[in-house]
Amino acid sequence: MSFVRVCSLSEIPDEGALGVEIDGTPVAVARVGEEVFALRDVCSHAEVALSEGEVYDHTIECWLHGSCFDLRTGKPTNPPATQPVPTYRVKIEGDDVYVSLKES
């Protein structure tokens, strides 16, 4: 499994997300407390960047229509989205955050 360094921990806002790109794939890297998650940075309902939305209670909310996705599974937790978004494996080494595009 190939991991790519995407950012440092300090670049991810507390209870927020950072949009990055890995080989042309948009990825939202989100932080909840000490946990870091990665998922496709495209809402499955409206195709806008999820990283521009709010992060709370292990969910990320799409800023456009309010769909929320579980950061752990990528599954939508409320409409209008009905399709999940892919989630990716994350590993942390020191202050560096690495993501593998192989879906978790």
Residue pairs with C-beta under 8 A, 6 or more apart in sequence:
1 89
1 100
1 102
2 100
2 101
2 102
3 89
3 91
3 98
3 99
3 100
4 22
4 23
4 98
4 99
4 100
4 101
5 96
5 97
5 98
6 20
6 22
6 27
6 29
6 38
6 97
6 98
6 99
7 18
7 20
7 29
7 96
7 97
8 95
8 96
8 97
9 31
9 36
9 92
9 95
9 96
9 97
10 95
11 18
12 18
12 29
12 30
12 31
12 36
12 97
13 31
14 31
15 31
15 32
15 55
15 56
16 30
16 31
16 54
16 55
17 28
17 29
17 30
17 31
17 50
17 51
17 52
17 53
17 55
17 60
18 28
18 29
18 30
18 51
19 26
19 27
19 28
19 29
19 41
19 49
19 51
19 52
20 26
20 27
20 28
20 29
20 41
20 99
21 27
22 99
22 101
23 101
25 40
25 101
26 40
26 41
26 42
26 49
27 38
27 39
27 40
27 41
27 88
27 99
27 101
28 38
28 39
28 40
28 41
28 49
28 50
28 51
28 60
29 36
29 37
29 38
29 51
29 90
29 97
29 99
30 36
30 37
30 38
30 39
30 51
30 55
30 60
30 71
31 37
31 55
32 55
32 57
32 58
32 71
36 90
36 92
36 97
37 71
37 72
37 87
37 90
38 87
38 88
38 89
38 90
38 99
39 50
39 60
39 69
39 71
39 74
39 85
39 86
39 87
39 88
40 50
40 74
40 85
40 86
40 87
40 88
41 49
41 50
41 51
42 48
42 49
42 50
42 85
43 49
43 50
43 62
43 64
43 65
43 67
43 69
43 81
43 85
44 67
44 69
44 76
44 81
44 82
44 83
44 84
44 85
45 62
45 65
45 67
45 76
45 80
45 81
45 82
45 83
46 62
46 64
46 65
46 67
48 62
48 63
48 64
50 60
50 62
50 69
50 85
51 60
52 63
53 60
53 61
53 62
53 63
54 60
54 61
54 63
55 61
55 71
58 70
58 71
58 72
59 68
59 69
59 70
59 71
59 77
60 68
60 69
60 71
61 67
61 68
62 68
62 69
62 81
65 80
65 81
66 78
66 80
67 76
67 78
67 79
67 80
67 81
68 76
68 77
68 78
69 75
69 76
69 77
69 81
69 84
69 85
70 76
70 77
71 87
72 87
73 84
73 87
74 84
74 85
74 86
74 87
75 84
76 82
76 83
76 84
86 103
87 103
87 104
88 99
88 100
88 101
88 102
88 103
88 104
89 99
89 100
89 102
89 104
90 97
90 98
90 99
91 97
91 98
91 100
92 98
